[in-house]
Amino acid sequence: MSAPESSAPVEATVRRVPRYGVFMALGAVLGIIAAGIITMTGSYEPSTALNVVYPPGQVFGFALLWMVPIGIGLGGLVAILLERIARRHDRVVRVDRETIVAED
């Protein structure tokens, strides 16, 4: 059985923190959507310098290489900014801290 040894009130800070993974995943999804829009609006005419036509799948892949990391970075930046804003609303509360010693 465990029995509480001591109890003392202490102050703790309570604050809301955004989940970085969610914001970064949302940024990645928005990057995929942006790459799709870029692919759909692009022209597929031969280039004047190399006389090469890139297929839409290849354009989409190259757009993904740029847009997904940018989206992840911007999602993380938004999460950091929201955390900075949320720090203004920190609350200090008093809680009871207990130390429990387990007896074998």
KACORQUI-V279316 format. One record per helix or strand of 2 or more residues. SS is the DSSP state (helix for helix, strand for strand). FROM is the first residue (numbers start at 1). LEN is the number of residues. Records with the same first field share a line. If there is no record, write none. Layout:
SS=FROM-LEN ; FROM-LEN
This chain:
strand=2-13 ; 91-12
helix=20-22 ; 56-34
